[in-house]
Amino acid sequence: MDADDLVDLVRNYNPRSDAELIRRAFAYGERMHDGQMRHSGEPYFTHPVAVAAILTEMRLDDATIVTALLHDVIEDTRSTYADLVKQFGKEVAELVDGVTKLTNLQLSSTETKQAENFRKLFMAMAKDLRVILVKLADRLHNMRTIKSMRADKQVQKSRETMEIYAPLAGRMGMQWMREELEDLAFRVLNPEGRSSIIRRFITLQRESGDVIYRISADIRHELEKAGIEADVFGRAKKPYSIWRKMQEKEQGFSRLSDIYGFRVITQSDEDCYRVLGAIHQRWRAVPGRFKDYISQPKSNGYRSIHTTVSGRDGKRVEVQIRSRRMHEVAEAGVAAHWAYRDGVRAENPFAVDPAKWIATLTAQFDSADDHDEFLEAVKLEMYQDQVFCFTPKGEVVKLPRGATPIDFAYAIHTRIGDACVGAKVDGLRVPLWTRLKNGQSVEIMTAEGQRPQVTWMDIAATGRAKTAIRRSLREEDRERFVKLGRELVRVAFEHIGRRATEKALTTAARQLGLAGPEDLLAHLGSAEITARQVIETLYPELAAKTGDEIDEARAVIGLSPGQTFKRADCCQPVPGERIVGITYRGRGVVVHAIDCEVLAELQDQTNRWVDLQWHSGRHPPVHVVSLDLTLSNDAGVLGRVCTLIGEQKANISDLRVLDRKPDFYRMIIDVELRDVEHLHAVRLALEADTDVAEVKRLRDPSRRP
């Protein structure tokens, strides 16, 4: 193709095109790439020309066509940004520079880098969407000619195309490009799978004849009877689309029903619904397979009616119904904004403003706190179909398929999401994990003081909701840890007759390498450090063991010389209880309480049993025991429990809330004790408190050595 051929392609839809500008760009690009060759052996400049030709099919403006011709000159030749500004103006130079930057992004790299590069990609999109249009056309031509590349490069480019560029084209409404990119990548990534689909199609056609022709004729017949003028097109779905359905539904090819698709293009918007009526009168509609994107358009401007019916011989067929103007946008997607006809921008009422589309797409990405959240949000947006739900006032909320009332609440406002306690769908109360469907009306119930729950992370589907939940949980956890840490340090200081002043905490934080007193308390509350460590940091002389205490390393009697021991986590024995040791190769002896359930599994392995007993005398308070407490959910109860434990000269090393209800909550408190008498004293003090409903010693056989 030479410059005149390209000019003719542009002038077919834009007679007022600046032919001289295109010819100059053609000549400049050809000169810059002179001597460069593609892997196929062709002159390199054939590639930019082919990219420009692809963009003419979308009837794009002169600046985009010129950018396609020049999109590799900054990257691969001696040409510079300043040269392009001088020769072709700032608009073209900016576009070429944008495409160059995208070319340098490794979108299939490691997760963190990939997320950051995705962010850059969306920033480029926000600046000028035509950059992405050129990049997509560039990728399409590269995939069409991929056979000339090395095998490993083919796989890398195909995977990147399948994961990033094809979904992006679909998200922009360019479904034809998405399908071709997917099929070209599928050809490389799974050639056997693709060939098997094509072979089965050929067999099916041989057995049943030309189904597409017969069904198309049936639809035309029904439209003629109804007096509706429209064009009818039919086709078999692309091999990759069928392969994906087979994987999703876990069905073989023979059991797939809707492998044919039909499109009806009407003369007017009103005729779309008349066509729908005619089709549903003739064939039975398949429940749950109807979507009206005319009354509820997609954010990229896509409008169409989708219905699936049981057609000839009971075969399911999908029918898309749209007007000619809707079809133009359906083919071009967001690119329809730049489409030309007869020398002027096409006046299509359904074409969306790219700036608004980008704004809606990127709004939630900006709120992502880290790379993983951003990448998750991008992939959710790119890979998911959308459902449209309504607020009680009739406002539309767009969500990805699989979204729940939690996602709906956060889509309205973060404050609504955080305070959500329940939801009604179409007037009926439903669980928060319910998957929403198209057209449902959703009412969110809120309550003051409600906070997001950890389980919501598994319920939410959107990046926006997950990000907000994470942020709230982090803030709530920190508040809770600081509060708990303050109680732990107060009790620990009182235990040695000191006060936990702000100055003391500041000094301890500095010595432990922490940011400040609040950071110290948060680390205490989350059990990252212990109150004992804080005491030892400030008052090593008070924290030191007294001379009459038994050395922790010599707490048991009966070990062989050189043997080490460890208390079993499953039963947590303490001095004063009857014990037995079990040998483990390379790990020494594990000490169990004599009534530990785990010992029943080892009764036939008597050669591993070691007769042990605790050393008599005073043991230090270092033996951790887990207590399972059920407490009243009232103000001050937790603080009082910590005080009661501290009064018994015991230290709390960790605390975990298992279940929180409006009236009671259950928690595990790890307490450092001397012996069984010390344990008895702590339990007795807790059981005597009116707000402590139950105290149990936690023994968990699953925590075996």
C-alpha positions, 0 to 999 in steps of 0.5 A, spaced: 500 500 500 502 506 498 501 513 500 495 514 495 492 508 497 491 510 504 489 517 502 483 513 498 481 509 504 481 515 508 477 519 503 472 514 503 469 516 509 472 523 510 472 527 503 475 533 507 481 529 509 488 533 509 491 528 504 497 532 504 498 531 511 498 524 510 502 524 504 508 527 508 507 523 514 507 517 510 514 519 506 517 521 513 515 514 516 518 511 510 524 515 510 525 514 518 524 506 517 529 505 511 533 499 511 529 496 517 526 489 516 521 485 520 522 478 522 518 476 516 523 479 512 518 485 509 520 492 510 519 495 517 514 500 514 509 496 512 507 495 519 505 502 521 502 502 514 497 496 516 496 499 523 493 506 519 489 501 514 486 498 520 484 505 523 481 507 517 476 501 518 474 505 524 473 511 520 478 515 525 481 522 524 487 525 520 491 525 527 490 518 529 492 516 522 498 520 522 500 517 529 499 510 526 504 512 520 509 515 525 508 511 532 514 507 532 519 513 529 521 515 536 522 508 539 526 505 533 529 511 529 533 517 530 527 522 530 525 526 536 519 529 539 521 536 537 522 533 530 515 531 530 512 538 533 516 541 528 513 537 522 506 535 524 504 539 530 504 538 537 497 534 537 501 528 533 507 529 537 503 528 543 500 522 541 506 519 538 510 520 544 504 517 548 504 510 544 511 510 545 511 510 552 505 504 552 510 500 548 515 500 553 510 498 558 511 491 560 504 489 562 505 482 563 511 483 568 511 481 575 504 483 579 507 489 583 510 492 576 504 490 572 500 494 577 504 500 576 504 499 569 497 498 568 496 505 572 501 508 567 496 505 561 490 508 564 493 515 565 495 515 558 488 513 556 485 519 561 490 524 557 488 522 550 484 515 548 486 515 541 493 513 544 490 506 546 486 506 539 493 506 535 496 501 540 490 496 539 491 496 532 498 496 533 497 489 537 492 487 532 497 487 526 502 484 530 498 478 532 496 477 525 503 476 523 505 473 529 508 467 526 514 470 524 516 471 531 520 466 535 516 461 539 517 463 546 515 470 544 509 468 540 507 465 547 509 471 551 505 476 546 499 472 545 498 471 553 499 478 554 494 479 548 489 475 552 490 477 559 490 485 557 489 487 550 483 483 548 479 485 555 481 492 554 478 492 547 472 489 549 471 494 555 472 500 550 466 497 546 470 494 540 467 487 540 470 485 533 477 487 535 476 483 542 474 477 538 479 477 533 485 478 538 482 472 542 482 468 536 489 470 534 492 469 541 488 462 542 491 460 535 498 460 539 496 458 546 492 452 544 492 450 537 489 443 538 483 446 542 482 451 536 483 446 531 478 441 535 473 446 535 473 448 528 473 440 526 467 439 530 464 445 526 465 442 520 462 435 522 456 439 525 455 443 518 455 436 514 450 433 519 445 439 519 446 443 513 447 450 513 443 452 520 445 459 519 442 460 512 436 457 515 435 460 521 436 467 518 431 466 513 426 464 518 427 471 522 427 474 515 420 471 514 417 473 521 419 480 520 416 481 513 410 478 516 410 483 521 412 489 516 419 490 519 424 492 514 431 490 517 437 486 515 439 480 518 446 477 519 448 470 522 454 467 524 458 461 528 461 464 534 469 464 534 472 458 536 475 461 543 468 464 545 466 457 544 472 454 548 471 459 554 463 457 554 465 449 554 470 451 560 465 455 564 460 450 563 464 444 564 460 441 557 462 438 551 461 441 544 455 437 543 452 439 549 453 447 547 447 450 545 448 457 543 454 457 538 450 461 533 449 468 534 444 473 529 444 480 529 438 484 526 439 491 524 433 496 524 432 502 521 429 506 527 430 505 535 422 503 535 423 497 530 428 494 535 422 492 540 417 490 534 423 485 532 423 483 539 416 482 539 416 478 532 421 473 534 418 472 541 412 470 538 415 465 533 420 462 538 420 461 546 425 465 549 430 462 554 429 465 561 434 469 564 437 470 557 434 477 556 438 483 556 435 490 554 442 495 553 437 500 550 434 502 556 440 501 560 446 502 556 453 500 557 458 506 560 461 505 553 455 507 549 453 500 547 446 499 546 442 493 544 437 488 546 440 481 547 435 475 547 436 467 547 431 463 544 429 456 542 430 456 534 429 451 529 430 444 531 430 446 539 437 449 538 438 455 542 440 461 538 442 468 541 439 474 537 442 481 538 437 487 536 439 494 534 438 500 530 443 502 525 446 508 529 446 503 535 450 498 531 455 504 529 457 505 536 457 497 537 462 496 532 467 502 534 465 503 541 468 509 545 472 510 538 465 512 535 467 519 538 472 520 533 469 517 527 468 521 521 462 521 515 462 525 509 468 530 512 465 531 519 465 528 525 459 523 525 453 526 529 451 519 533 447 521 539 449 514 542 457 515 542 460 517 549 464 522 551 471 519 552 473 524 557 467 522 561 468 514 560 475 514 562 473 518 568 468 513 570 473 507 569 478 510 573 475 514 579 475 508 583 482 506 581 485 513 584 482 510 591 486 504 591 491 504 597 496 499 594 498 496 587 495 490 588 488 493 590 489 497 583 490 491 579 485 488 582 480 493 581 483 494 573 482 487 572 475 487 575 473 492 571 476 489 564 474 482 565 467 482 568 460 484 564 456 489 568 449 488 571 444 494 572 441 495 579 436 500 582 436 504 588 429 505 591 429 512 588 430 509 581 437 511 580 441 506 576 447 503 579 452 499 575 456 493 578 460 487 575 457 481 574 457 477 581 456 483 585 453 483 592 449 488 596 455 490 599 458 492 593 452 496 591 452 500 598 459 502 597 458 504 590 453 509 593 457 512 598 463 509 602 459 511 608 453 507 606 457 501 605 461 502 612 454 502 616 451 497 612 447 491 616 442 488 611 439 489 604 432 488 601 432 486 594 425 487 590 422 488 597 425 482 600 430 481 606 436 477 603 443 475 606 449 480 604 452 475 600 446 474 595 449 475 587 445 481 584 441 480 577 440 485 572 434 490 573 433 488 581 431 494 586 436 494 592 435 497 598 441 498 603 439 498 611 444 502 615 445 502 623 449 508 627 456 505 629 456 499 625 463 497 622 465 493 616 466 485 618 472 481 616 467 476 612 465 482 607 472 481 604 470 474 601 463 477 599 465 483 596 466 483 588 468 490 586 475 493 587 472 499 590 468 495 596 474 491 597 479 497 598 474 501 603 473 495 607 480 494 608 482 501 610 476 501 615 479 494 618 486 497 618 483 503 622 479 499 626 484 494 628 489 499 630 484 503 634 482 496 638 490 494 638 492 501 641 486 500 646 488 493 648 495 495 648 494 501 653 490 496 658 496 491 657 501 496 659 497 499 665 497 492 668 504 490 667 507 497 670 502 496 676 505 489 677 512 492 678 509 498 682 510 503 676 505 508 672 505 507 665 506 515 663 507 518 656 514 519 657 516 512 659 512 509 653 516 514 649 522 512 651 520 505 651 518 506 643 524 509 642 529 504 645 525 499 641 525 502 634 518 504 634 515 511 631 512 513 638 507 511 644 501 510 640 505 505 635 508 502 641 501 500 644 498 498 637 504 493 637 503 491 644 495 490 642 497 486 636 502 481 640 508 483 636 511 485 642 509 483 649 509 487 656 514 484 659 519 486 653 517 493 655 518 492 662 525 489 661 527 495 656 525 500 661 527 497 668 531 491 667 533 490 674 525 489 676 524 484 670 530 480 672 528 473 675 529 472 682 534 468 685 530 463 688 526 462 681 527 455 677 531 456 671 526 456 665 530 451 661 531 446 667 523 446 669 522 438 668 526 432 671 527 426 667 530 428 660 537 425 658 543 429 658 543 434 652 535 433 651 531 439 650 524 440 651 518 444 649 511 445 652 505 442 647 501 447 644 495 442 644 494 442 652 499 447 654 501 443 661 503 448 667 507 446 673 503 442 678 500 438 672 502 431 671 506 430 665 509 425 660 514 427 654 514 424 647 520 424 643 520 427 636 526 426 631 530 432 631 526 436 635 527 433 642 522 432 647 515 435 647 511 435 654 504 433 654 499 434 660 497 426 662 490 427 659 492 430 653 487 427 647 493 427 642 496 422 647 491 417 645 494 416 638 501 415 640 499 409 645 502 404 641 508 408 640 511 407 647 518 407 645 517 414 644 514 416 651 519 419 656 517 419 664 517 426 666 515 431 672 516 438 674 522 441 678 519 442 685 520 450 687 518 456 685 517 457 677 517 464 673 510 466 670 512 464 663 508 458 661 502 461 656 495 458 657 490 460 653 483 462 656 476 462 652 472 467 655 465 469 654 464 477 656 458 482 656 459 487 650 459 493 655 463 499 656 469 497 660 468 490 661 475 488 657 479 493 661 476 490 668 478 483 665 485 485 664 485 488 671 483 482 674 488 478 671 494 483 673 491 483 680 493 476 680 500 477 678 499 474 671 501 478 664 497 477 658 501 476 652 496 476 646 488 477 645 484 475 640 476 476 639 473 470 635 466 472 635 462 479 636 455 479 638 451 485 640 450 482 647 456 478 648 463 477 645 468 471 645 475 472 645 481 468 647 486 471 652 493 468 652 496 469 660 503 467 662 502 463 669 507 460 674 503 454 675 497 450 676 495 454 682 496 460 679 492 458 673 486 456 678 487 463 682 486 467 675 480 463 673 477 464 680 478 471 679 475 472 672 469 467 674 467 471 680 466 477 675 458 478 673 460 480 666 464 474 665 459 469 662 464 463 662 471 461 662 474 455 659 481 453 658 482 452 651 485 445 649 486 444 641 488 437 639 489 440 632 495 444 634 499 438 635 506 438 635 
